[in-house]
Amino acid sequence: MPQPIRPVAARRMLDLALAFGSGGILTLMILCNGTVAGVTNGHFASLAAHGTGTVAALAFLALLPRRRSGAGPGRAPLWAYLGGLAGAVTVIVGSIAMNSALALSGMLALGLAGQTAFSLAVDRFGWFGMPRRSPDLRDAATVVLILAGCLVIIFGGTGG
């Protein structure tokens, strides 16, 4: 008789599914932003994305119950509020890259490589208040495999 899934294991599976799903949503976002940039420009695509994102965030805030404990206004470090700036720049450069010969898949592959490299640097040096963690051989292998995948996606196609 199969063992029932424990609540902790079920939560972990949900976390993994949510993380995987967020990658699909990110791809859709980049496709939408790049399509807008293709007929306008990267700056307008960023404005459109963040304008609609602001409206959506306000709607979600209105619908969600208020939290009374935990992090509240003013408790995050000042640098944490620059996420919107990073998002705006990401939309602009991602939209330009998606509309180049890299296309959507090449842009996302290189984006993943950049995210991985930056996150390893954050771990290594403890930037942004993160605990220091020295990268190991597994981390190096991860970067090498991601870069190999980038090369396959960008140069391995038929150009069809």
C-alpha positions in Angstrom: 0.0 0.0 0.0 1.5 3.4 -1.0 2.5 5.7 1.8 0.5 9.0 2.1 2.4 12.2 1.2 3.4 13.9 4.4 2.4 17.6 4.7 6.1 18.8 4.6 6.7 16.8 1.4 3.5 18.1 -0.1 4.5 21.6 0.7 7.9 21.1 -0.9 6.3 19.7 -4.0 4.0 22.7 -4.1 7.0 25.1 -3.8 8.8 23.3 -6.6 5.7 23.5 -8.8 5.2 27.2 -8.1 8.9 27.9 -8.9 8.6 25.9 -12.1 5.3 27.7 -13.0 6.9 31.1 -12.3 9.4 30.3 -15.1 6.6 29.8 -17.5 5.0 33.0 -16.4 8.3 34.8 -16.8 8.6 33.5 -20.3 5.1 34.8 -21.2 5.9 38.2 -19.7 9.1 38.5 -21.7 7.2 37.4 -24.9 4.5 40.0 -24.2 7.0 42.8 -23.5 9.2 41.9 -26.5 6.1 41.9 -28.8 5.2 45.4 -27.6 8.8 46.5 -28.0 8.9 45.1 -31.5 6.2 47.5 -32.6 7.3 50.4 -30.4 10.5 50.4 -28.4 11.9 48.9 -25.2 11.2 52.0 -23.1 7.5 52.0 -24.0 7.3 48.2 -23.4 8.7 48.8 -19.9 6.2 51.6 -19.3 3.3 49.4 -20.5 4.5 46.4 -18.4 4.9 48.4 -15.2 1.7 50.4 -15.7 -0.4 47.2 -16.1 1.6 45.6 -13.3 0.8 48.5 -11.0 -2.9 48.2 -11.8 -2.8 44.4 -11.2 -0.8 44.8 -7.9 -3.3 47.4 -6.6 -6.2 45.0 -7.5 -4.5 42.1 -5.7 -3.8 44.3 -2.6 -7.5 45.4 -2.5 -8.6 41.7 -2.5 -6.1 40.2 -0.2 -6.5 40.3 3.6 -4.2 42.6 5.5 -1.3 41.1 7.4 -0.9 42.3 10.9 2.5 40.8 11.7 5.8 40.3 10.0 7.4 42.7 7.6 5.5 46.0 7.4 6.1 49.3 5.6 9.5 50.8 6.2 11.1 47.6 7.6 12.8 46.5 4.4 16.3 48.0 3.7 16.2 50.9 1.3 18.0 49.0 -1.5 15.2 46.5 -1.5 12.8 49.1 -3.0 15.0 49.3 -6.1 13.5 46.0 -7.4 11.2 48.1 -9.7 14.2 49.8 -11.2 15.8 46.4 -11.9 12.5 45.3 -13.4 12.3 48.3 -15.7 15.9 47.7 -17.0 15.2 44.0 -17.4 12.1 44.7 -19.5 14.0 47.1 -21.7 17.1 45.0 -22.3 15.1 41.7 -22.4 12.8 43.2 -25.1 15.7 44.3 -27.2 17.4 40.9 -26.9 14.2 39.0 -27.7 13.8 40.9 -30.9 17.4 40.1 -32.0 18.8 37.0 -33.6 18.8 35.4 -30.1 15.0 35.2 -30.2 13.0 34.3 -27.0 14.8 31.0 -26.3 18.3 32.4 -26.6 17.5 35.4 -24.5 16.0 33.3 -21.8 18.9 30.8 -21.8 21.4 33.6 -21.4 19.2 35.3 -18.9 19.2 32.1 -16.8 23.0 32.0 -17.1 23.2 35.6 -15.9 20.8 34.9 -13.0 22.8 31.9 -11.9 26.2 33.7 -12.1 24.9 36.7 -10.2 23.2 34.6 -7.5 26.5 32.7 -7.0 28.3 36.0 -6.5 25.7 37.1 -4.0 26.1 33.8 -2.1 29.9 34.0 -2.2 30.3 37.6 -1.0 27.1 37.8 1.2 25.8 40.8 -0.7 22.4 42.3 0.3 22.5 40.7 3.7 22.5 37.2 2.4 24.5 34.6 4.3 27.9 33.8 2.8 28.2 30.4 1.0 31.2 29.3 -0.9 30.3 27.9 -4.3 31.4 24.3 -4.8 32.1 22.0 -7.7 28.3 21.3 -8.0 27.8 25.0 -8.6 30.6 25.2 -11.1 29.1 22.2 -13.0 25.7 23.9 -13.0 27.1 27.0 -14.6 29.0 24.9 -17.2 25.9 22.9 -18.1 23.8 26.1 -18.4 26.3 27.7 -20.6 26.5 24.5 -22.7 22.7 24.6 -23.0 23.0 28.2 -24.1 25.4 27.3 -26.9 23.1 24.5 -28.1 20.0 26.8 -28.1 21.8 29.7 -29.8 24.2 27.9 -32.3 22.7 24.4 -32.5 19.5 25.3 -34.4 18.9 25.0 -38.1 18.0 28.7 -38.3 14.8 27.5 -39.8 
